[in-house]
Amino acid sequence: MSVSDRIDAVSRRFKRRSPSDVQTLVLALLAGSVAVAVLTPLLWVLNSARSVPIDRFLEILLRQTTFDILLNTVVLVVAVTALSILIGVPLAVLTAQTDMPFRRLFTVLAALPLVVPSYIGAFAFVSAFGPRGELATVLAPLGIEQIPSIYGLGGSVIVLTLFTYPYVFLTTRASLLSIDGRSVEAARTLNHTRLAAFRRVTLPQLKPGIAAGALLVALYTLSDFGTPAIMQFDVFTRIIYVRTTARQVDIASIFSILLVGLTVVILLAESRIERGGETSAYVNRGTDRPGVVRLGRWRWMATLFPLAIAALALALPPAILLTWLGRSTPELAGAAVDFQWEFAWNSVLVSGLAAGVSVLAALPLAYLSARGEGRLASLPERASYVGYAVPGVIVGFGLLSVALNVTPFLYGSIAVLVFAYVVRFLPQAVGTTRSSILQVDPQLLEAARTLGKPPLAAFRKIVLPLVMPGIVAGAALVFLTSMKELAATLLLRPFGFETLVTYIWQVQEAAVYGQAAVPALVLIGISALSMLVILGRERYDVKE
């Protein structure tokens, strides 16, 4: 067969392909390109670690300080996750299955700590309980000259627990609201006490929900940079940031690999727990809800628990911020630049760009995953979740290295910072968009195409309006989380480009807390918008 005959044969085979096959191929190429782009920072970090000489690699890996940092990180994650479960699960039970007064109010209060960025909570706690904090000032006239230090492991655990336990609370409460009450009542008829029925029937059904919340807490704690840095507690995120800013790439890359390894261990552990919960849980759920647990004389005493948590997580940080707002610090004037509303605009600008790029990148990923056939169709979507699981400091380090070595013309530009936000928070847009696409009947698109509409026009006129609510929700989530991202912003912001979080960090380091009050309150207000969506969908099936 001649060359021309072979070309004609290939051309005929291509022409015989249906339009849907070609569209699927194009969609797969787009989704694959997005997935590869999202994986670029992590792949570069792996390559940086691979380029370290083996003797240097082992020398860094086997240091005592490396072991200490690893131990600190593991202990912090375990302690925060365990305490979050101990707080979140009882609060979920109290608000979902008991006759505690004001359950609706306490449900809202228990979820609201998510609106406070943990690093703002951290230096609010330092200002309140530090060596020269508000508590020390109050106790000094009483002859108490020294109070226990808030710095270190203890302070980090307290702050991170207070601002992450709502993840466990929300997922556990959702599981409680979906439990079939008939299984619980059946256990009671077999002479089981209410506690025994909870342990044998309810708790196994709650395991997936508790595991999901615990996973979010563990990943957040593992990736958090601001709180350990403020509390002067050495964990991987803090050391990676310090080494990256000092241009010690070998140490930063090796510690990044160790941190990624811990992330994988957490994901595998959660998956194992979830599978165990699925095999032991009661699957055939009905519509009956379990009966309300009567607390009797403990009914009002039970309110002290959510009140104490709300006082520490919700009342203390705003009170400290308002205290800073009412104080002047003339002796520290000039230690940091004055706050300008341009910083807020800069935050809105880069976060808005990240939201727009994310929803555009999410469309091919979500559509291929929802409408594609086979396991490979969902592979690009699953790959996009890597950036969400990997800590922001690693994404920042990876992109900083890429910009310096591969694309120096982009170094120090807004484009790199926006791309970091997209890598970190793209799954939020993918998840909401995919859920909306799954609600659209595929036959609507086929009907439009049979009427002669081109595929792109049919998608734009039929599918896009129907999935627009999910796209908007995803964009809002990406915008709000980008506004609060600290580590990647500090590493990748252009020179002289200040945002709300970089300004807060700058004045925190200069100890000019009064100047942090306004931007911190603005951030909390913006973060509160995200909770309106969650709390707006909250179902209160039990009457007060």
PyMOL commands that set and color helices and strands:
alter all, ss='L'
color gray80, all
select helices_A, chain A and resi 3-16+19-50+54-61+64-97+103-115+118-129+134-142+153-177+181-189+194-223+226-230+236-245+249-280+296-298+301-325+330-332+341-371+375-389+392-405+408-410+414-438+442-450+455-484+487-492+500-509+513-536
alter helices_A, ss='H'
color red, helices_A
deselect
rebuild
show_as cartoon
